Amino acid sequence: MKASIAWPIVATMMLGGVDAALAGDLKDEVKVEIGSAGVHSDMAPGTYVCAAGHFHIKGTVHNLAAEPVGPIKVAGKVFDAEGKVLGTATATTKRPVLNPNDKADVDLEFLTVTGPLIKQVKNQELAVVSVGPKP
């Protein structure tokens, strides 16, 4: 009796593992790059400061997978000249589905990078951290 209960649980866990592996593979099939923003003096392309004074990076994600995907979460870090992290941010695409070869914008807002810290930003890094399944 116990074995008859255990096998469906094991099968469910194994199938769940396959889904997790596929989700990991999808993350590798989505690329992110810094987009373009209006030209601001002394700022890198794709960056700007909002009315609230926060540093932003506009990015674009590109679905290179052969299948549609759900929302894509991107994480970013900004660094000073010595490589010290000045701030971190995350953003998720607003589109519920991103078809193969489609692109979508993301806007990362660094809430702690304001005022004099903005001038210290010398480098940035963006990475796809998760890809949701197609709803």
N, CA, C and O atoms as a DFTB+ gen file, in Angstrom:
540 C
 N C O
     1  1       0.815      -1.192       0.000
     2  2       0.000       0.000       0.000
     3  2       0.864       1.262       0.000
     4  3       0.574       2.223      -0.713
     5  1       1.918       1.248       0.801
     6  2       2.776       2.421       0.862
     7  2       3.490       2.653      -0.466
     8  3       3.664       3.800      -0.878
     9  1       3.900       1.595      -1.133
    10  2       4.571       1.732      -2.423
    11  2       3.632       2.329      -3.462
    12  3       4.065       3.099      -4.320
    13  1       2.352       1.980      -3.394
    14  2       1.400       2.520      -4.371
    15  2       1.186       4.015      -4.169
    16  3       0.817       4.718      -5.110
    17  1       1.408       4.503      -2.974
    18  2       1.308       5.944      -2.714
    19  2       2.607       6.638      -3.096
    20  3       2.587       7.756      -3.610
    21  1       3.727       5.988      -2.852
    22  2       5.037       6.596      -3.085
    23  2       5.321       6.814      -4.568
    24  3       5.872       7.853      -4.929
    25  1       4.962       5.867      -5.441
    26  2       5.302       5.987      -6.856
    27  2       4.684       7.213      -7.529
    28  3       5.382       7.883      -8.291
    29  1       3.417       7.540      -7.289
    30  2       2.886       8.771      -7.904
    31  2       3.599      10.025      -7.402
    32  3       3.781      10.985      -8.151
    33  1       3.999      10.013      -6.137
    34  2       4.722      11.172      -5.599
    35  2       6.077      11.302      -6.283
    36  3       6.477      12.397      -6.677
    37  1       6.783      10.181      -6.423
    38  2       8.086      10.196      -7.095
    39  2       7.927      10.655      -8.542
    40  3       8.722      11.462      -9.023
    41  1       6.921      10.157      -9.232
    42  2       6.697      10.543     -10.628
    43  2       6.414      12.038     -10.742
    44  3       6.927      12.703     -11.641
    45  1       5.604      12.560      -9.839
    46  2       5.295      13.989      -9.849
    47  2       6.549      14.814      -9.624
    48  3       6.764      15.823     -10.294
    49  1       7.374      14.387      -8.684
    50  2       8.605      15.116      -8.403
    51  2       9.543      15.075      -9.605
    52  3      10.203      16.068      -9.913
    53  1       9.603      13.939     -10.281
    54  2      10.470      13.832     -11.452
    55  2       9.981      14.735     -12.575
    56  3      10.789      15.392     -13.232
    57  1       8.696      14.778     -12.802
    58  2       8.154      15.655     -13.841
    59  2       8.370      17.110     -13.482
    60  3       8.673      17.920     -14.358
    61  1       8.222      17.456     -12.231
    62  2       8.500      18.816     -11.781
    63  2       9.949      19.182     -12.025
    64  3      10.255      20.322     -12.374
    65  1      10.847      18.221     -11.842
    66  2      12.264      18.455     -12.108
    67  2      12.528      18.740     -13.572
    68  3      13.392      19.553     -13.901
    69  1      11.792      18.079     -14.456
    70  2      11.940      18.332     -15.885
    71  2      11.511      19.754     -16.198
    72  3      12.190      20.450     -16.952
    73  1      10.392      20.199     -15.632
    74  2       9.933      21.567     -15.859
    75  2      10.960      22.569     -15.368
    76  3      11.216      23.570     -16.037
    77  1      11.555      22.316     -14.206
    78  2      12.561      23.223     -13.668
    79  2      13.776      23.277     -14.585
    80  3      14.349      24.347     -14.793
    81  1      14.170      22.137     -15.131
    82  2      15.309      22.113     -16.046
    83  2      14.994      22.904     -17.306
    84  3      15.843      23.645     -17.802
    85  1      13.772      22.753     -17.831
    86  2      13.384      23.503     -19.022
    87  2      13.370      24.992     -18.746
    88  3      13.787      25.779     -19.596
    89  1      12.900      25.397     -17.574
    90  2      12.877      26.816     -17.227
    91  2      14.296      27.362     -17.164
    92  3      14.546      28.488     -17.595
    93  1      15.228      26.576     -16.632
    94  2      16.619      27.005     -16.595
    95  2      17.183      27.182     -17.992
    96  3      17.930      28.125     -18.251
    97  1      16.826      26.275     -18.892
    98  2      17.285      26.373     -20.269
    99  2      16.706      27.607     -20.949
   100  3      17.402      28.250     -21.735
   101  1      15.468      27.952     -20.674
   102  2      14.849      29.137     -21.272
   103  2      15.588      30.401     -20.865
   104  3      15.742      31.314     -21.676
   105  1      16.045      30.467     -19.625
   106  2      16.782      31.640     -19.158
   107  2      18.016      31.863     -20.026
   108  3      18.393      33.002     -20.301
   109  1      18.638      30.771     -20.452
   110  2      19.819      30.876     -21.303
   111  2      19.468      31.296     -22.726
   112  3      20.346      31.708     -23.485
   113  1      18.200      31.197     -23.090
   114  2      17.754      31.541     -24.436
   115  2      17.201      32.967     -24.536
   116  3      16.719      33.369     -25.595
   117  1      17.267      33.719     -23.457
   118  2      16.809      35.106     -23.470
   119  2      18.006      35.994     -23.171
   120  3      18.694      35.794     -22.170
   121  1      18.255      36.960     -24.020
   122  2      19.394      37.859     -23.858
   123  2      18.895      39.250     -23.487
   124  3      17.810      39.668     -23.891
   125  1      19.709      39.954     -22.710
   126  2      19.373      41.323     -22.325
   127  2      20.517      42.233     -22.745
   128  3      21.690      41.871     -22.648
   129  1      20.152      43.421     -23.213
   130  2      21.158      44.415     -23.571
   131  2      20.659      45.785     -23.159
   132  3      19.458      46.013     -23.008
   133  1      21.602      46.685     -22.981
   134  2      21.239      48.050     -22.615
   135  2      20.638      48.715     -23.834
   136  3      21.200      48.664     -24.928
   137  1      19.501      49.335     -23.635
   138  2      18.786      49.980     -24.726
   139  2      19.279      51.391     -24.953
   140  3      20.426      51.718     -24.649
   141  1      18.425      52.205     -25.478
   142  2      18.784      53.599     -25.699
   143  2      17.788      54.481     -24.974
   144  3      16.598      54.180     -24.883
   145  1      18.304      55.555     -24.473
   146  2      17.473      56.559     -23.810
   147  2      17.879      57.894     -24.404
   148  3      18.871      57.981     -25.128
   149  1      17.130      58.913     -24.108
   150  2      17.496      60.232     -24.581
   151  2      18.905      60.579     -24.129
   152  3      19.338      60.157     -23.058
   153  1      19.614      61.341     -24.936
   154  2      20.996      61.684     -24.619
   155  2      21.026      62.630     -23.422
   156  3      20.401      63.690     -23.423
   157  1      21.776      62.210     -22.399
   158  2      21.977      63.031     -21.209
   159  2      23.470      63.289     -21.092
   160  3      24.272      62.361     -21.206
   161  1      23.849      64.536     -20.864
   162  2      25.271      64.834     -20.767
   163  2      25.894      64.070     -19.611
   164  3      25.285      63.918     -18.552
   165  1      27.099      63.596     -19.820
   166  2      27.873      62.867     -18.809
   167  2      27.239      61.552     -18.385
   168  3      27.564      61.048     -17.309
   169  1      26.347      60.974     -19.184
   170  2      25.735      59.696     -18.822
   171  2      25.929      58.703     -19.958
   172  3      25.932      59.068     -21.134
   173  1      26.089      57.447     -19.582
   174  2      26.266      56.382     -20.570
   175  2      24.981      56.202     -21.376
   176  3      23.892      56.489     -20.879
   177  1      25.101      55.729     -22.619
   178  2      23.900      55.452     -23.413
   179  2      22.982      54.471     -22.683
   180  3      23.446      53.525     -22.046
   181  1      21.681      54.710     -22.786
   182  2      20.704      53.832     -22.156
   183  2      20.434      54.139     -20.698
   184  3      19.653      53.443     -20.050
   185  1      21.075      55.178     -20.173
   186  2      20.859      55.542     -18.768
   187  2      20.239      56.933     -18.684
   188  3      20.432      57.774     -19.562
   189  1      19.494      57.149     -17.615
   190  2      18.903      58.466     -17.383
   191  2      18.544      58.608     -15.913
   192  3      18.605      57.642     -15.152
   193  1      18.169      59.815     -15.522
   194  2      17.723      60.100     -14.159
   195  2      16.270      60.550     -14.250
   196  3      15.937      61.452     -15.020
   197  1      15.410      59.917     -13.462
   198  2      13.983      60.258     -13.487
   199  2      13.720      61.526     -12.672
   200  3      14.626      62.063     -12.034
   201  1      12.478      61.994     -12.701
   202  2      12.090      63.204     -11.978
   203  2      12.291      63.068     -10.469
   204  3      12.486      64.070      -9.781
   205  1      12.246      61.836      -9.947
   206  2      12.467      61.611      -8.514
   207  2      13.956      61.573      -8.170
   208  3      14.320      61.468      -6.999
   209  1      14.822      61.659      -9.195
   210  2      16.260      61.695      -8.959
   211  2      16.937      60.344      -8.890
   212  3      18.084      60.255      -8.451
   213  1      16.254      59.281      -9.315
   214  2      16.833      57.937      -9.288
   215  2      17.515      57.614     -10.617
   216  3      17.043      58.012     -11.683
   217  1      18.623      56.894     -10.539
   218  2      19.342      56.424     -11.719
   219  2      18.560      55.279     -12.359
   220  3      18.044      54.412     -11.654
   221  1      18.471      55.272     -13.685
   222  2      17.757      54.229     -14.437
   223  2      18.643      53.678     -15.545
   224  3      19.507      54.373     -16.080
   225  1      18.406      52.412     -15.876
   226  2      18.976      51.804     -17.082
   227  2      17.820      51.236     -17.885
   228  3      17.033      50.434     -17.382
   229  1      17.725      51.662     -19.152
   230  2      16.733      51.086     -20.068
   231  2      17.395      49.916     -20.769
   232  3      18.485      50.041     -21.327
   233  1      16.719      48.780     -20.732
   234  2      17.248      47.588     -21.378
   235  2      16.221      46.964     -22.294
   236  3      15.044      47.324     -22.273
   237  1      16.681      46.025     -23.098
   238  2      15.822      45.271     -23.999
   239  2      16.141      43.796     -23.837
   240  3      17.307      43.401     -23.848
   241  1      15.097      42.975     -23.686
   242  2      15.284      41.528     -23.663
   243  2      14.836      40.973     -25.009
   244  3      13.906      41.488     -25.630
   245  1      15.509      39.921     -25.445
   246  2      15.251      39.320     -26.752
   247  2      15.058      37.826     -26.543
   248  3      15.961      37.138     -26.067
   249  1      13.878      37.326     -26.901
   250  2      13.584      35.899     -26.762
   251  2      14.182      35.147     -27.950
   252  3      13.671      35.222     -29.067
   253  1      15.269      34.424     -27.692
   254  2      15.924      33.632     -28.727
   255  2      15.475      32.176     -28.705
   256  3      15.958      31.364     -29.495
   257  1      14.550      31.842     -27.802
   258  2      14.035      30.473     -27.706
   259  2      13.086      30.203     -28.869
   260  3      12.591      31.127     -29.514
   261  1      12.844      28.939     -29.120
   262  2      11.946      28.536     -30.200
   263  2      10.495      28.527     -29.752
   264  3       9.613      28.140     -30.519
   265  1      10.237      28.946     -28.524
   266  2       8.879      28.919     -27.984
   267  2       8.568      30.226     -27.259
   268  3       9.480      30.926     -26.819
   269  1       7.281      30.555     -27.135
   270  2       6.900      31.749     -26.381
   271  2       7.248      31.578     -24.898
   272  3       7.237      30.467     -24.368
   273  1       7.554      32.690     -24.250
   274  2       7.851      32.672     -22.818
   275  2       6.990      33.717     -22.116
   276  3       6.426      34.607     -22.752
   277  1       6.902      33.592     -20.806
   278  2       6.156      34.542     -19.995
   279  2       7.037      35.708     -19.588
   280  3       8.043      35.985     -20.242
   281  1       6.668      36.393     -18.513
   282  2       7.440      37.555     -18.063
   283  2       8.908      37.198     -17.788
   284  3       9.222      36.104     -17.318
   285  1       9.784      38.143     -18.093
   286  2      11.225      37.959     -17.926
   287  2      11.715      38.947     -16.873
   288  3      11.450      40.146     -16.959
   289  1      12.431      38.428     -15.880
   290  2      12.973      39.268     -14.811
   291  2      14.455      39.511     -15.065
   292  3      15.217      38.581     -15.330
   293  1      14.847      40.781     -14.978
   294  2      16.227      41.200     -15.204
   295  2      16.747      41.850     -13.930
   296  3      16.024      42.597     -13.270
   297  1      18.005      41.567     -13.583
   298  2      18.658      42.202     -12.439
   299  2      19.821      43.036     -12.954
   300  3      20.472      42.682     -13.937
   301  1      20.069      44.141     -12.278
   302  2      21.173      45.003     -12.673
   303  2      21.981      45.461     -11.483
   304  3      21.482      45.545     -10.361
   305  1      23.241      45.756     -11.750
   306  2      24.144      46.329     -10.753
   307  2      24.864      47.489     -11.409
   308  3      25.169      47.445     -12.601
   309  1      25.137      48.530     -10.632
   310  2      25.971      49.628     -11.109
   311  2      27.183      49.736     -10.191
   312  3      27.095      49.513      -8.983
   313  1      28.332      50.087     -10.805
   314  2      29.611      50.089     -10.111
   315  2      30.308      51.440     -10.253
   316  3      30.078      52.175     -11.213
   317  1      31.172      51.756      -9.269
   318  2      32.015      52.941      -9.383
   319  2      33.301      52.566     -10.123
   320  3      33.434      51.438     -10.597
   321  1      34.241      53.497     -10.225
   322  2      35.475      53.275     -10.980
   323  2      36.330      52.148     -10.404
   324  3      37.080      51.509     -11.142
   325  1      36.229      51.895      -9.101
   326  2      37.013      50.832      -8.462
   327  2      36.297      49.483      -8.479
   328  3      36.836      48.494      -7.981
   329  1      35.097      49.429      -9.040
   330  2      34.346      48.181      -9.101
   331  2      33.443      47.935      -7.908
   332  3      32.876      46.849      -7.782
   333  1      33.296      48.918      -7.030
   334  2      32.409      48.794      -5.867
   335  2      30.958      48.943      -6.332
   336  3      30.635      49.829      -7.123
   337  1      30.094      48.065      -5.830
   338  2      28.675      48.126      -6.183
   339  2      28.047      49.353      -5.523
   340  3      28.103      49.518      -4.305
   341  1      27.451      50.206      -6.350
   342  2      26.759      51.392      -5.841
   343  2      25.275      51.135      -5.616
   344  3      24.653      51.779      -4.771
   345  1      24.707      50.199      -6.365
   346  2      23.288      49.908      -6.222
   347  2      22.872      48.723      -7.068
   348  3      23.573      48.319      -7.996
   349  1      21.713      48.174      -6.728
   350  2      21.135      47.053      -7.473
   351  2      19.668      47.354      -7.759
   352  3      19.033      48.149      -7.066
   353  1      19.149      46.707      -8.787
   354  2      17.740      46.879      -9.143
   355  2      17.268      45.660      -9.922
   356  3      18.070      44.933     -10.507
   357  1      15.962      45.447      -9.922
   358  2      15.353      44.412     -10.751
   359  2      14.154      45.011     -11.475
   360  3      13.568      45.999     -11.033
   361  1      13.809      44.396     -12.584
   362  2      12.622      44.802     -13.340
   363  2      12.115      43.592     -14.108
   364  3      12.877      42.681     -14.431
   365  1      10.832      43.596     -14.391
   366  2      10.193      42.512     -15.136
   367  2       9.487      43.101     -16.349
   368  3       8.920      44.191     -16.282
   369  1       9.529      42.369     -17.455
   370  2       8.835      42.836     -18.653
   371  2       7.344      42.962     -18.356
   372  3       6.792      42.203     -17.560
   373  1       6.708      43.919     -18.998
   374  2       5.278      44.149     -18.773
   375  2       4.409      43.252     -19.660
   376  3       3.252      42.988     -19.333
   377  1       4.960      42.790     -20.769
   378  2       4.189      41.936     -21.682
   379  2       4.020      40.551     -21.076
   380  3       4.994      39.978     -20.587
   381  1       2.804      39.995     -21.094
   382  2       2.588      38.672     -20.500
   383  2       3.216      37.542     -21.309
   384  3       3.550      36.497     -20.751
   385  1       3.382      37.737     -22.619
   386  2       3.969      36.704     -23.482
   387  2       4.963      37.377     -24.424
   388  3       4.690      38.433     -24.995
   389  1       6.118      36.739     -24.569
   390  2       7.122      37.200     -25.520
   391  2       7.370      36.048     -26.495
   392  3       7.955      35.030     -26.127
   393  1       6.922      36.217     -27.733
   394  2       7.046      35.175     -28.747
   395  2       8.491      35.040     -29.225
   396  3       9.305      35.931     -28.982
   397  1       8.817      33.939     -29.899
   398  2      10.179      33.766     -30.405
   399  2      10.619      34.962     -31.246
   400  3       9.862      35.469     -32.073
   401  1      11.837      35.396     -31.023
   402  2      12.480      36.528     -31.704
   403  2      11.888      37.886     -31.362
   404  3      12.330      38.895     -31.910
   405  1      10.908      37.945     -30.479
   406  2      10.368      39.235     -30.050
   407  2      11.281      39.878     -29.021
   408  3      12.060      39.211     -28.341
   409  1      11.159      41.201     -28.927
   410  2      11.912      41.971     -27.936
   411  2      10.930      42.732     -27.060
   412  3       9.821      43.057     -27.485
   413  1      11.352      43.012     -25.829
   414  2      10.538      43.803     -24.906
   415  2      11.461      44.686     -24.075
   416  3      12.602      44.325     -23.787
   417  1      10.946      45.840     -23.699
   418  2      11.725      46.780     -22.897
   419  2      11.624      46.461     -21.417
   420  3      10.614      45.943     -20.941
   421  1      12.697      46.784     -20.697
   422  2      12.702      46.763     -19.234
   423  2      13.351      48.064     -18.781
   424  3      14.226      48.600     -19.459
   425  1      12.921      48.559     -17.646
   426  2      13.455      49.806     -17.098
   427  2      13.833      49.552     -15.646
   428  3      12.961      49.407     -14.789
   429  1      15.119      49.500     -15.372
   430  2      15.601      49.248     -14.019
   431  2      15.805      50.569     -13.299
   432  3      16.537      51.438     -13.773
   433  1      15.155      50.717     -12.155
   434  2      15.248      51.935     -11.350
   435  2      16.071      51.640     -10.098
   436  3      15.687      50.812      -9.272
   437  1      17.191      52.318      -9.969
   438  2      18.098      52.139      -8.834
   439  2      17.731      53.172      -7.766
   440  3      18.199      54.310      -7.800
   441  1      16.894      52.761      -6.829
   442  2      16.341      53.682      -5.834
   443  2      17.395      54.284      -4.916
   444  3      17.197      55.380      -4.390
   445  1      18.514      53.588      -4.713
   446  2      19.547      54.093      -3.798
   447  2      20.641      54.871      -4.516
   448  3      21.538      55.414      -3.869
   449  1      20.581      54.934      -5.838
   450  2      21.598      55.673      -6.594
   451  2      20.988      57.011      -6.998
   452  3      20.297      57.126      -8.010
   453  1      21.269      58.013      -6.174
   454  2      20.726      59.358      -6.364
   455  2      21.831      60.375      -6.102
   456  3      22.915      60.026      -5.634
   457  1      21.545      61.624      -6.408
   458  2      22.466      62.718      -6.088
   459  2      23.886      62.475      -6.573
   460  3      24.097      62.105      -7.728
   461  1      24.880      62.687      -5.678
   462  2      26.284      62.562      -6.083
   463  2      26.685      61.149      -6.520
   464  3      27.657      60.985      -7.258
   465  1      25.949      60.132      -6.073
   466  2      26.273      58.758      -6.483
   467  2      26.119      58.565      -7.992
   468  3      26.824      57.751      -8.589
   469  1      25.206      59.305      -8.603
   470  2      24.955      59.152     -10.041
   471  2      26.225      59.434     -10.836
   472  3      26.532      58.716     -11.787
   473  1      26.960      60.467     -10.456
   474  2      28.202      60.816     -11.165
   475  2      29.284      59.761     -10.962
   476  3      30.225      59.686     -11.752
   477  1      29.163      58.944      -9.912
   478  2      30.168      57.915      -9.628
   479  2      29.955      56.640     -10.447
   480  3      30.848      55.795     -10.510
   481  1      28.790      56.493     -11.071
   482  2      28.502      55.283     -11.857
   483  2      29.417      55.257     -13.082
   484  3      29.376      56.153     -13.925
   485  1      30.242      54.212     -13.161
   486  2      31.177      54.071     -14.283
   487  2      30.950      52.802     -15.089
   488  3      31.430      52.684     -16.217
   489  1      30.221      51.854     -14.518
   490  2      29.989      50.597     -15.222
   491  2      28.660      50.017     -14.756
   492  3      28.215      50.291     -13.641
   493  1      28.034      49.223     -15.601
   494  2      26.781      48.570     -15.242
   495  2      26.768      47.158     -15.786
   496  3      27.480      46.822     -16.732
   497  1      25.938      46.342     -15.160
   498  2      25.829      44.933     -15.540
   499  2      24.363      44.538     -15.464
   500  3      23.698      44.795     -14.461
   501  1      23.859      43.912     -16.523
   502  2      22.488      43.411     -16.553
   503  2      22.513      41.914     -16.814
   504  3      23.361      41.422     -17.559
   505  1      21.579      41.190     -16.199
   506  2      21.493      39.744     -16.408
   507  2      20.045      39.293     -16.296
   508  3      19.281      39.824     -15.490
   509  1      19.673      38.310     -17.109
   510  2      18.358      37.676     -16.999
   511  2      18.425      36.730     -15.809
   512  3      19.291      35.857     -15.756
   513  1      17.503      36.900     -14.844
   514  2      17.516      36.033     -13.664
   515  2      16.406      34.994     -13.680
   516  3      16.538      33.946     -13.048
   517  1      15.309      35.266     -14.394
   518  2      14.263      34.252     -14.505
   519  2      13.390      34.520     -15.726
   520  3      13.234      35.653     -16.179
   521  1      12.833      33.430     -16.233
   522  2      11.913      33.494     -17.370
   523  2      10.670      32.720     -16.978
   524  3      10.736      31.527     -16.683
   525  1       9.544      33.403     -16.976
   526  2       8.295      32.751     -16.615
   527  2       7.760      31.902     -17.750
   528  3       8.044      32.168     -18.918
   529  1       6.985      30.877     -17.411
   530  2       6.357      30.075     -18.464
   531  2       5.261      30.880     -19.146
   532  3       4.706      31.814     -18.567
   533  1       4.961      30.512     -20.367
   534  2       3.870      31.176     -21.089
   535  2       2.576      30.916     -20.327
   536  3       2.258      29.768     -20.014
   537  1       1.823      31.985     -20.026
   538  2       0.570      31.789     -19.268
   539  2      -0.475      31.037     -20.056
   540  3      -1.573      30.798     -19.554
